[in-house]
Amino acid sequence: MIGYIEPFLRQLEIDGVSNPLVIIINPGLSPNEQMTLMYGRKTWLLDDSRPMMRKIFQAVRSLLLIGHSPMAVTLQLVVENTYPSYIGGQPSLDFLPGERQKGREVLAAMGVPEGAEYICFGVRDAAYYQQVVLAEESVARHPNTEGREDTYIRNPEVENYLSMAADRAENGQYTLRMGSVVSNPLPGNLHEKIIDYSTVNRSEFGDIFLLGNCKFTVSGGSGIFWVSEAFDRPVVMIDNSPAGWRLPGLRDLFIPPKLWIKSEQRYMTFRESIKAAPSYMFQDAYERDGIDLVLATPDEISAVAREMDQRLEGVWAGEDEDEELQRRFNSCYSPNDQGYQVPSRIGAEFLRTYSYLLD
């Protein structure tokens, strides 16, 4: 929901539209009560909490569409078209003073001192799709292919992210594992600054406040990053499919999954994977074509999170070749590719390591 609404509202502000009446029809379930409340301050947001109003306005919208009225707009999740609104616009949401106090209490309850730095991380998890996404299908009455079991091949192991969490904790940052529904709790023998918020302290309000106020978010193919993007918090995206997809923020970093061609015993080049990746969203496609999806290693995850932290602190020291490698990577995209001209950067150490995949 956020990825559709936020750029639309930002673009209205950029275009100079003041105090617009915006009616948003969400055909499915509310993804988060706090987010629904906050967007409800800016729009008429009609979801499962207002079923009759939603039904009435769905009928009105259908009539407007038949008449080709500009008052009926279908919001789309196309980052190549919407990223300018994240760069040129301001967040449409903010927390009220009472909510900020409540947020401080959420942090204090987890043992995070006021003013302490914290980051959030979470991964794409089968439990969420089984419990939430498939339930939404019965309400929205349209299939969500992301809930199919044959997409679980794209799910990273949360254990692969624990070295990154430990590295950040050793750096003095509290590291909060996010997720409204997760398969398993984290092990109990971790650094004291690694907190499994998702299984101990989680709330609808906490999800939004923490992701909206953290130093940055590390997302392992999970949609949690959209909350951070809505509040202009930097994001590190890892293990996201399709491989060429990029984040909309100027400060964002990412490292894509790699595609291994078994018959040729080699990785696809970056250019090849950008072109081919939209075809590899489901397990049967990988099996049919003899492709292995290779997700990030713990060391790669730690390195790109460290890069983000150092860039935010103003102490990042890249190598002489980095900008040229970024330029060459960006040149792998053509106008029809997902991610074309989107300004986020691929992780520097990852790109040095796999520079041989540039062509």
Buried (B, 14 or more C-beta within 10 A) or exposed (E): BBBBBBBBBBBBBBEEEEEEEBBBBBBBBBBBBBBBBBBBEBBBBBBBBBEEBBEEBEEEBEEBEEEEEEEBEEBEEEBBEBBBBBEEBEBBBEBEEEBEEBBBEBBEEBEBEEEEBBBBBBBBBBBBBBEBBBBBBEBBEEEBEEBBEBBBBBBBEBEBBBBBBBBBBEBEBBBBBBBBBBEEEBEEEBBEBBBBBBEEBBBBBBBBBBBBBBBBBBBBBBBBBBBBBBBBBBBBBBBBBBBBBBBBBEBBBBBBBBBBBEEEEEBBBBBBBBBBBBEBBBBEBBEEBEBEBEBBEBBBBBBBBBBBBBBBEEEBEBEEEBEEBBEBBBEBBEEEBBBBEBBBBBBBBBBBBBBEBBE
